[in-house]
């Protein structure tokens, strides 16, 4: 979505940007409800660890087994 605005910065894309953000937000929430119904507890555990839209910054730690 934001890429369209950056690539074609026009009045139309400026108007469409908030509309598309709103539509995709609604779609994501709908898909989350569907996933919760289908997967139940597994989905709940996943959703607790995973942010919805904006990733969390994790502190990077050295794992000795990967060295």
N, C-alpha and C positions, 0 to 999 in steps of 0.2 A: 504494500500500500504506500508506504513512505517512499519507496523507490520510484513509483509512478510520479509522485509529486516532484521528486528531485530531478527525474529525467525530463518531464514535461511540466515545468512550473507555469501553469496557466490558471486562469480564474476558475475554470471548470474543475481542474484537479484540486484546487484549494477548497472548493465547495464540496466536492465528493469525499475528501479525506475524512472529515468527522463522521460522515454517513457510513463510510466503509468500516471505520474503526468500531462504530456502534454495532453494525451488522455482524462483523467478525467476533466481537465480544459475545453477542447473543448466541451465535453459532457455537462458540467454544463452550459456553456454559451448558448449552443443550447437549453437546457431545459428552461433557463431563457427567451429566445426569444419566445419560444412556450407558456410559461405561460403568458408573456406580451400580446401576441396576443389573448389568450383565455380570460384573466381576465381584460385586459385594465387598467383602473384607479385604481381598487383595487390592482392590482399587483404593480403599480407604488408606491402607498402609502406603501405597504408592503416592497418593495425594498429599499425605502428611510430609513426605520427604521432598516432593517436587513442587516448585512454585508454578503458578498458573501462567503468567505472561512474562514476567521479567525475572531472569535467572538470578539466583543469589550468588554473591561472591564467596567462594570457599577459600579457606586458607590452605595454601599448598603445603603439603608436608612430604618430606622425603620418605619413600618407602624402600627400606634396605633390600628387600627381595627383588626390586626392579633395577638395582644398580649392577 
